Amino acid sequence: MGLDCVGIFGMILLVVINIILLIFGIGFLIVGVLALQDVADLNEDHIKPVLNTIEVNSFQVGELAKNLSILLIVIGVFIFFVSILGFLGACSQNICMLVTYDILVLILLVMKIAIIALWFTMQNKVEEEVKSKMLTRLKDNFKSDTITDNNEISNAWNYLFMSLDCCAVDPVTSTTNDFDQTTWCTTSGSCQATNSDIPRTCCNGVDENTYSTAPTSCHSSVTPGTYNTKGCYDALKDILTSHLSSIIGVGVSIMVLEILSVVFTVIVCKFA
């Protein structure tokens, strides 16, 4: 099969585009693996009971984040193999391979457009629902500022504070905060006894071995600089979206390349 000058130009560009797509596919795969590792750290046994109580449209937050990470890996692998198909089809000028490649690229484009549209449509609603559910779960389940309470979810909140260096759901700025409506403050506990305004597990630098000796300037006086000021909603959001900018950048670049690859595939097929 011979190509004229236009066809050769299209073939060369198609080869280059697919080499770049192959690299981006590997990039998606790496981002997905890193995100999956972050989610795995987030889902460790001590913290999992809290995440399991936060649901969005019947999906638990921990599982939802895990599934999104797996989706990134699947897309990365798909892009990798599709780019190889396009590369081989262009080099061999095989019409059947190029047509198959075009169909798969169009499927990828539709998938990514649907995912992006769905995310921008639901983003605010999902974020508001997650935050609302977190506030409700904190109010209903936080019983004590220890990790030895008979309530597993209360213990998990304390592990969350120490693991993510966060406190409450909204950022703590004073002695009036999200804990005011919890059982720990209204029924029984060091907060209800007016000995504490935030849990000892919110203090800077404490862990499961040292939180019990946290300074009173932190949990009783809420002195600035002695406790974690970031709310756990923001901490979780930072983890779950830490790779988002990379994903969006790579995704948009891939979509542009995919559109170009469809154009140059048509050129190669037409001028073959």
C-alpha positions as CSV (number, residue, x, y, z in Angstrom):
1,M,0.0,0.0,0.0
2,G,1.5,3.3,-1.1
3,L,0.9,6.8,0.4
4,D,1.2,10.1,-1.3
5,C,2.8,13.1,0.4
6,V,-0.3,14.0,2.4
7,G,-0.8,10.4,3.5
8,I,2.9,10.1,4.6
9,F,2.6,13.4,6.5
10,G,-0.6,12.1,8.2
11,M,1.1,8.7,9.0
12,I,4.1,10.4,10.6
13,L,2.0,12.7,12.8
14,L,-0.2,9.7,13.7
15,V,2.9,7.8,14.8
16,V,4.1,10.7,16.9
17,I,0.7,11.3,18.5
18,N,0.4,7.7,19.5
19,I,3.9,7.7,21.1
20,I,2.8,10.7,23.1
21,L,-0.6,8.9,24.0
22,L,1.4,5.9,25.1
23,I,3.4,8.0,27.5
24,F,0.2,9.7,28.8
25,G,-1.4,6.3,29.2
26,I,1.5,5.3,31.5
27,G,1.1,8.7,33.3
28,F,-2.6,7.9,33.9
29,L,-1.6,4.5,35.2
30,I,1.0,5.9,37.6
31,V,-1.5,8.6,38.9
32,G,-4.1,5.9,39.5
33,V,-1.7,3.7,41.4
34,L,-0.5,6.6,43.6
35,A,-4.1,7.6,44.2
36,L,-5.0,4.0,45.1
37,Q,-2.1,4.0,47.6
38,D,-3.4,7.2,49.2
39,V,-6.8,5.7,49.5
40,A,-5.4,2.5,51.0
41,D,-3.6,4.6,53.6
42,L,-6.9,6.4,54.2
43,N,-8.8,3.1,54.6
44,E,-6.5,1.7,57.3
45,D,-8.4,-0.4,59.8
46,H,-8.5,2.3,62.6
47,I,-10.0,4.9,60.3
48,K,-12.3,2.8,58.1
49,P,-15.3,2.8,60.6
50,V,-15.7,6.6,60.1
51,L,-15.4,6.4,56.3
52,N,-17.9,3.6,56.2
53,T,-20.6,5.8,57.8
54,I,-20.2,8.5,55.1
55,E,-22.3,7.6,52.1
56,V,-23.0,9.4,48.8
57,N,-25.8,7.9,46.7
58,S,-25.2,4.6,48.6
59,F,-21.5,4.7,47.9
60,Q,-19.2,4.8,51.0
61,V,-16.6,7.5,50.6
62,G,-13.6,5.2,51.1
63,E,-14.9,2.7,48.4
64,L,-15.9,5.5,46.1
65,A,-12.4,7.0,46.2
66,K,-10.9,3.5,45.6
67,N,-13.2,2.8,42.6
68,L,-12.2,6.2,41.1
69,S,-8.5,5.3,41.5
70,I,-9.1,1.9,39.8
71,L,-11.0,3.6,37.0
72,L,-7.9,5.8,36.4
73,I,-5.7,2.7,36.2
74,V,-8.2,1.0,33.7
75,I,-8.3,4.1,31.5
76,G,-4.5,4.3,31.6
77,V,-4.1,0.7,30.5
78,F,-6.8,1.1,27.8
79,I,-5.0,4.2,26.4
80,F,-1.7,2.3,26.5
81,F,-2.9,-0.6,24.4
82,V,-5.0,1.6,22.0
83,S,-2.0,3.8,21.3
84,I,0.1,0.7,20.5
85,L,-2.7,-0.3,18.1
86,G,-2.6,3.1,16.4
87,F,1.1,3.1,16.2
88,L,1.3,-0.4,14.5
89,G,-1.7,0.5,12.3
90,A,0.0,3.7,11.1
91,C,3.4,2.0,10.5
92,S,1.9,-0.9,8.6
93,Q,-0.8,1.2,6.9
94,N,-3.3,-1.4,7.9
95,I,-6.8,-0.1,7.2
96,C,-8.5,-2.6,9.4
97,M,-6.3,-1.8,12.4
98,L,-6.7,1.9,11.8
99,V,-10.5,1.7,11.6
100,T,-10.6,-0.4,14.9
101,Y,-8.2,2.2,16.4
102,D,-10.5,5.1,15.4
103,I,-13.6,3.4,16.9
104,L,-11.7,2.7,20.2
105,V,-10.4,6.3,20.3
106,L,-14.0,7.7,19.8
107,I,-15.2,5.4,22.7
108,L,-12.4,6.8,24.9
109,L,-13.4,10.4,24.0
110,V,-17.1,9.8,24.7
111,M,-16.2,8.2,28.1
112,K,-14.0,11.0,29.2
113,I,-16.5,13.7,28.1
114,A,-19.2,11.9,30.0
115,I,-17.0,11.6,33.1
116,I,-16.0,15.2,33.0
117,A,-19.6,16.4,32.5
118,L,-20.9,14.2,35.3
119,W,-18.2,15.4,37.7
120,F,-18.8,19.1,37.1
121,T,-22.6,18.5,37.3
122,M,-22.4,16.7,40.6
123,Q,-19.3,18.1,42.3
124,N,-20.9,20.7,44.5
125,K,-23.8,18.4,45.4
126,V,-21.4,15.6,46.3
127,E,-19.1,17.9,48.4
128,E,-22.0,19.4,50.3
129,E,-23.5,16.0,51.0
130,V,-20.1,14.6,52.2
131,K,-19.6,17.5,54.5
132,S,-23.2,17.3,55.9
133,K,-22.9,13.6,56.5
134,M,-19.5,14.1,58.3
135,L,-21.0,16.7,60.6
136,T,-24.0,14.4,61.4
137,R,-21.7,11.4,62.0
138,L,-19.4,13.4,64.3
139,K,-22.4,14.7,66.3
140,D,-24.0,11.3,66.6
141,N,-20.9,9.1,67.2
142,F,-18.2,11.1,68.9
143,K,-18.3,10.0,72.5
144,S,-14.8,10.4,73.9
145,D,-11.4,11.9,73.1
146,T,-9.7,8.5,73.5
147,I,-9.0,5.5,71.3
148,T,-10.2,3.1,74.0
149,D,-13.9,3.9,74.1
150,N,-16.4,1.1,73.6
151,N,-17.7,3.0,70.5
152,E,-15.6,1.9,67.5
153,I,-16.6,4.9,65.4
154,S,-15.7,7.4,68.2
155,N,-12.3,5.8,68.3
156,A,-12.0,6.0,64.6
157,W,-12.6,9.8,64.7
158,N,-9.7,10.2,67.1
159,Y,-7.4,8.1,64.8
160,L,-8.5,10.3,61.9
161,F,-7.6,13.5,63.8
162,M,-4.1,12.1,64.5
163,S,-3.5,10.5,61.1
164,L,-4.5,13.5,59.0
165,D,-3.5,16.2,61.4
166,C,-7.0,17.6,61.4
167,C,-9.7,18.5,63.9
168,A,-13.5,18.3,63.7
169,V,-15.1,18.7,60.3
170,D,-14.9,22.5,59.9
171,P,-11.7,24.3,60.8
172,V,-11.4,24.9,64.6
173,T,-11.0,28.6,65.3
174,S,-12.1,29.0,68.9
175,T,-13.6,27.1,71.8
176,T,-16.9,27.1,69.9
177,N,-16.7,24.4,67.3
178,D,-18.2,21.3,65.8
179,F,-17.8,19.3,69.0
180,D,-20.3,21.4,70.9
181,Q,-23.2,19.3,69.7
182,T,-21.5,15.9,70.3
183,T,-22.3,13.5,73.1
184,W,-18.8,14.2,74.4
185,C,-19.8,17.8,75.1
186,T,-23.5,17.4,75.9
187,T,-23.8,14.2,77.9
188,S,-20.6,12.9,79.3
189,G,-16.9,13.4,78.7
190,S,-14.1,15.8,79.5
191,C,-15.8,18.5,77.3
192,Q,-19.1,18.2,79.1
193,A,-17.1,18.4,82.4
194,T,-15.6,21.7,81.0
195,N,-12.1,20.3,81.1
196,S,-11.7,20.3,77.3
197,D,-13.0,22.2,74.3
198,I,-11.4,20.0,71.6
199,P,-10.1,16.4,71.9
200,R,-6.6,15.8,73.0
201,T,-6.2,13.9,69.7
202,C,-6.4,17.2,67.9
203,C,-3.2,18.5,69.4
204,N,-0.1,19.1,67.3
205,G,2.3,16.2,67.0
206,V,0.4,13.6,69.1
207,D,0.0,10.0,68.3
208,E,-1.8,7.0,69.8
209,N,1.0,6.7,72.5
210,T,1.3,10.4,73.4
211,Y,-2.2,12.0,73.0
212,S,-3.1,11.3,76.6
213,T,-0.4,13.8,77.8
214,A,-1.4,16.5,75.4
215,P,-0.9,20.0,76.9
216,T,-4.0,21.7,78.5
217,S,-3.1,24.9,76.5
218,C,-4.2,22.9,73.5
219,H,-7.4,21.0,74.4
220,S,-8.6,23.2,77.3
221,S,-7.6,26.7,76.1
222,V,-7.5,26.0,72.3
223,T,-4.4,28.2,72.1
224,P,-3.4,29.0,68.5
225,G,-0.4,27.0,67.3
226,T,-1.0,24.1,69.7
227,Y,-3.6,22.2,67.7
228,N,-4.5,21.1,64.2
229,T,-6.5,24.0,62.7
230,K,-7.5,22.2,59.4
231,G,-10.9,20.6,59.4
232,C,-11.1,16.9,58.5
233,Y,-13.4,17.6,55.6
234,D,-10.7,19.7,54.0
235,A,-8.0,17.2,54.9
236,L,-10.0,14.4,53.3
237,K,-10.8,16.5,50.3
238,D,-7.1,17.4,49.8
239,I,-6.2,13.7,49.8
240,L,-9.0,12.7,47.4
241,T,-8.3,15.6,45.0
242,S,-4.5,15.9,45.4
243,H,-4.0,14.3,41.9
244,L,-7.0,16.1,40.4
245,S,-5.0,18.9,38.7
246,S,-2.7,16.4,37.1
247,I,-5.6,14.2,36.0
248,I,-7.4,17.2,34.4
249,G,-4.2,18.4,32.7
250,V,-3.4,15.0,31.3
251,G,-7.0,14.2,30.4
252,V,-7.5,17.4,28.4
253,S,-4.2,16.9,26.6
254,I,-5.2,13.3,25.8
255,M,-8.5,14.4,24.4
256,V,-6.9,16.9,22.1
257,L,-4.4,14.3,20.9
258,E,-7.3,11.8,20.4
259,I,-9.2,14.2,18.2
260,L,-6.0,14.9,16.2
261,S,-5.4,11.1,15.9
262,V,-8.9,10.6,14.5
263,V,-8.3,13.3,11.9
264,F,-4.9,11.9,10.8
265,T,-6.2,8.3,10.8
266,V,-8.9,9.4,8.3
267,I,-6.1,11.1,6.2
268,V,-4.0,8.0,6.2
269,C,-6.9,5.8,5.2
270,K,-8.1,8.3,2.5
271,F,-4.8,8.8,0.9
272,A,-3.6,5.2,1.1
